[in-house]
Amino acid sequence: MYWMLVAILISGASVFTACTNDDNETVDTEVSVTPSQSRVGYSAWNTQVSYTHCDPLPKTGKPELVSGTWEMNDGILQHKACEKAPLAICNYIIPYDHYTIQCSARKDSGEEGFIIVFNYVDAQHYCWLNFGCEGNTQHAIEQTIGESRKRLVTRPGSVETGKWYDVKLTVAGSRIKAWLDDTLLFDEKL
C-alpha cells in the first residue's frame, strides 16, 4: 500500500510529503519552494534607511508603498521614521522562480540595519534578508506567513551607519544566495 499527502503554503511555500512504502515505513520530507510569481522590495525595523532601485528589474517608477512612511528623493527611496516592518514593494512582478537582483542599501540611523524583501506574494506572505538585526549583531533570512514571522537562518554580523552596501540576492527555486558587498553571507536551501 502506498499513500502520499502534500500541503502547499503560499510564498516560500513549503511542501510537506508523507508516504509509506510496501514495508509500511513512513518517510516525511519537507522542501521549500519559491512562488512561481513574486516581487521584491524593501523594509526596515526601527531604523532609518535608504535604497537605490533594484537591477536588473525594469524601472517601474515609485514602488508600491504597502505600509510605513517612505519618501523618494533624487532617485533614492528613504524610510525616515522609526517603524517596525514598513514595506515598499517594486511594482514589477517577477514571472518565474529563478532570479537575481542587486541594489545598494544604507543604514542612516537607528538600532538595526536594512532589509531586502523577496518572494513577496502579498503583505502576509514574503521572505526577507535582514542585515543588522538583533540590535545590529546578526544577519538573518526570515519568512512571514500571516501574522507569524519565522527566522530561518542567522549569521553574526553588523552594518555601519552611513555606508552604502551592495546587496546581491540570487533565488533559484528553494536555493537562496545572498551577498553583502563581495562577501557571500548565505547559501541556503530553505
C-alpha positions in Angstrom: 0.0 0.0 0.0 1.3 3.5 -0.9 -0.1 6.9 0.1 1.0 10.5 -0.1 -0.1 13.8 1.5 1.0 17.1 0.1 0.2 20.6 1.6 1.4 23.8 -0.1 1.6 27.2 1.6 2.0 30.5 -0.4 5.3 32.4 -0.5 8.4 30.5 0.1 5.8 27.7 0.0 6.6 24.6 2.0 5.7 21.3 0.5 5.3 18.5 3.1 5.3 15.0 1.9 4.5 11.9 3.9 4.4 8.5 2.3 4.6 4.8 3.2 6.2 2.2 1.1 5.4 -1.5 0.8 7.1 -2.2 4.1 4.8 0.3 5.9 7.7 2.6 6.7 6.7 6.2 6.8 9.0 8.8 5.3 8.5 12.5 5.9 10.3 15.2 4.0 9.9 19.0 3.7 11.0 21.0 0.7 10.6 24.8 0.5 9.9 26.3 -2.9 9.8 29.8 -4.3 6.4 31.0 -5.6 6.2 31.0 -9.4 5.4 34.8 -9.4 6.6 37.3 -6.8 8.0 40.7 -6.3 10.9 42.2 -4.3 11.2 45.3 -2.2 12.5 47.0 1.0 11.8 47.3 4.7 13.3 48.3 8.0 13.0 47.7 11.7 13.1 50.8 14.0 15.8 52.2 11.6 16.1 54.9 9.1 17.4 53.5 5.8 18.0 54.4 2.1 17.8 52.2 -1.0 18.5 52.5 -4.7 16.3 50.7 -7.2 17.0 47.1 -7.8 18.7 45.9 -11.0 18.1 44.3 -13.4 14.3 44.8 -12.8 12.7 47.3 -15.2 12.4 50.8 -14.0 8.8 50.9 -12.9 8.7 54.2 -11.1 7.9 54.6 -7.5 7.4 51.3 -5.6 4.1 50.4 -4.0 4.2 51.8 -0.5 2.4 49.0 1.3 3.0 50.3 4.8 5.1 52.8 6.7 6.5 56.3 5.9 8.6 56.4 2.7 10.0 59.2 0.6 11.6 59.3 -2.8 14.5 61.9 -3.0 16.7 62.1 -6.1 16.0 58.5 -7.1 16.7 57.2 -3.6 14.0 55.5 -1.6 14.2 56.5 2.0 12.5 55.4 5.2 12.9 58.2 7.8 10.5 57.1 10.5 11.0 54.7 13.5 8.6 52.0 12.4 8.6 48.2 12.5 8.3 46.4 9.2 7.3 49.2 6.7 7.0 47.7 3.2 7.9 49.3 -0.1 7.5 46.8 -2.9 8.7 47.1 -6.5 5.8 47.1 -9.0 7.4 44.6 -11.3 6.1 41.0 -11.0 8.9 38.5 -11.5 7.2 35.8 -13.6 9.5 32.9 -12.6 11.1 31.3 -9.5 14.7 31.9 -10.6 16.1 35.4 -10.5 18.9 37.7 -9.4 18.5 41.2 -8.0 21.1 43.8 -7.0 20.7 47.1 -5.2 22.5 49.4 -2.8 21.4 49.9 0.8 22.4 52.2 3.6 21.6 52.4 7.3 21.1 56.2 8.0 20.4 55.9 11.8 18.7 53.7 14.3 19.1 50.4 16.2 19.1 47.9 13.4 20.3 47.6 9.8 18.3 47.3 6.5 16.0 44.7 5.0 15.6 43.4 1.4 12.2 41.8 0.7 12.0 38.9 -1.7 9.4 36.2 -2.7 6.7 38.8 -2.0 3.3 37.5 -2.8 1.3 39.9 -0.6 1.6 41.7 2.7 1.0 38.3 4.5 3.4 36.1 2.5 7.1 37.0 1.8 10.7 36.5 2.9 13.4 39.0 3.7 17.1 39.4 4.2 17.5 41.2 7.4 21.0 42.8 7.6 22.0 44.0 11.1 19.1 42.6 13.1 19.0 41.9 16.8 20.5 45.3 17.7 22.8 45.2 14.6 24.6 42.0 15.7 23.2 39.4 13.2 22.1 38.9 9.6 19.1 36.7 9.0 16.7 35.2 6.5 13.2 35.4 7.8 9.8 34.3 6.4 6.4 35.9 7.1 3.2 33.9 6.8 0.1 35.7 8.1 0.9 37.3 11.4 3.8 34.9 12.1 7.4 35.6 11.3 10.0 32.8 11.5 13.7 33.2 11.5 15.1 30.6 9.1 18.9 31.1 9.4 21.2 33.6 11.0 24.9 34.7 10.8 26.8 37.1 13.1 27.3 40.5 11.6 26.5 44.2 11.5 26.3 47.2 9.1 27.9 50.6 9.5 25.8 53.7 9.7 26.2 56.0 6.7 27.9 53.4 4.5 26.4 52.2 1.2 26.5 48.5 0.7 26.0 46.5 -2.5 23.4 43.7 -2.0 23.0 40.8 -4.3 20.4 38.1 -4.0 20.0 35.0 -6.2 16.9 32.9 -5.9 16.9 29.5 -7.7 13.8 27.7 -6.6 14.4 26.9 -2.9 18.2 27.8 -3.1 19.0 31.3 -1.8 22.4 33.0 -2.1 23.0 36.5 -0.6 26.0 38.7 -0.7 26.8 41.9 1.2 29.4 43.8 -0.9 31.5 40.9 -2.2 31.0 38.6 0.8 28.7 35.6 0.4 26.7 35.5 3.7 24.1 33.0 2.8 24.0 29.9 0.6 20.9 28.1 1.8 18.3 25.7 0.7 15.2 26.9 2.5 
